[in-house]
């Protein structure tokens, strides 16, 4: 990504400050920007001078700038009058010090920048990124084996999975399917969440139909597994006030769409393919490296053998990145 130097007003920008690194550190810049207007995004830049280092933009978390006065930058996306930022930067390997400054995006937009705090995290005390593996569209029909295959891969890698059940096939579940899920629940390998009754867009139907979509799945799951569902994820990741209110009224207290960042998927949806793709996933995953908790969303019902092989590679990549795989319930119990 390049910035056109003619679009940057370097007004009210102070000289660079120098930061010395204590070791191979991740650096967190924490500050507040008070804006004159909440209407325009990209109200400021956090600019860096890494001297002569050859920067890997994906690993570092910065972009090269086409501007003679700065070398690299991070956009500060803003939507409110008071905008709180915690920007994580991973300096290039071997870097002992670098320079930084905050550049307002025009006088009329930035009223004040304050409370700059800089935290260095060494590799030993850096918190691990948490990932919820969000598995969508479990049905108790001929597609069940695709999901059991995913669960077996997760068990092989010793990571948990969070699986969304579509309720209208629960009554057709075979004895084998029921016992398989019960065993996985009993060993805490998986958690099950509510993914509606018929997987229709709940934002397009009246409230009484939303009630049916919610209550019928709750009742059917309770009858078979003797457990109450407490987590909800909407079809197509789409909610509105009615959907949220109905879900909350039935003790579905955690909603993926409102309680967690937007999902990341390893699936490459060109031409309706929908198969996981390692290279596409790495790009998306690295682009969201600032997230403390990420949900990685998959749809095994559409995969073929190639998809499972790519899925294995995606899991191995995250394990190599020292990701902490977790579930919604685990996060909820620790907060």
C-alpha positions, 0 to 999 in steps of 0.5 A: 500500500502506498500513500500519495504524498500530496494527500498528507498534511504534515501540519502540527507534527512534532519531530521524531522521538527515538525508542530503544528496544530492550530485546526482540520486543513487540511494541504497543503504542497506546494513546487517545485522539480527540477529533473535531468531527467523527465523520471521517476515518483515517484522521492520523498516521503513526509514522516510523523511521526504521533506518535502513532495515528491509521491512517485511510489512506483514510481520511488522504491521506497518506499510511503506509510505511514498513520502520523503518525510516518513518511511512507514506508517499505520493508519489510525482508523477513527469513528468517534470523537474520542478514539482509543488506540492500542497499536502493536508493532513488531520491529524487524529482527535485529532492530535496536532502536527506531523513531516514531511520531503521530501525524494529524490528518489535517488541522480541522479533524484532530483536536488533541492527541494525548496519553501516549504510553509505550509498552514493550513486550518481550517474547517471554511476556507477550500474551498469546493471541487466542483463536476460537475455531468456529465451525458452522452448519452442523447437520445430523444428515449425510453431511455429518461425516464431514464434521466428524472428520474436522473434529478428529483432525482437531483432536489429533492436533489437541485443539478445541472446536466451537460448533454451530448446530442447525436444529431442524435435523436434530430429530433425525440424528442417528444413535452413532451421531448422538453418541459421537457428539456426547463423547466429544462434549464429555471430553471437552473437545468441543462446545456446541452453539445455536445456529438457528433452526433452518438457517434462514436470514433472521434479519428478514423475518418477523419477530415471531418467526425468530422466536420459532427459530430460537426456541425449536432448536433450544428444545430439540437440543435439550431433549437429545443432549440434556444441555442448554445452549448458551451461545448464539451465532446467526446465519450469514453472520447477520443480526439486528435488534430483534435477533439480539433481543430474542436470543438474549431473552432465551439465555443465549447470552453470548452472541458471536456477531456482537461479542467478538471481532469479525471472523476470519476464514481460510476458505477461498470463495472464488466461483463458489469453491469454498475450499480452505486455502493456506496462502489466502488464510495467512494473508488474512490472519496476519492482517488481523494480528492486532486482535487479541481474540480471533474467530476463524470460521469454517464450513466443512459441509462444502469441503472435499479432500483438498479442503481438509488437507489445506485445513490441516496446513492452516492449523499447523501454521497457527500452532507454529505461530504459538496461537492459544486455541480456546472456546467461547466458554473458556473465555467466558469463565476466565473473565 
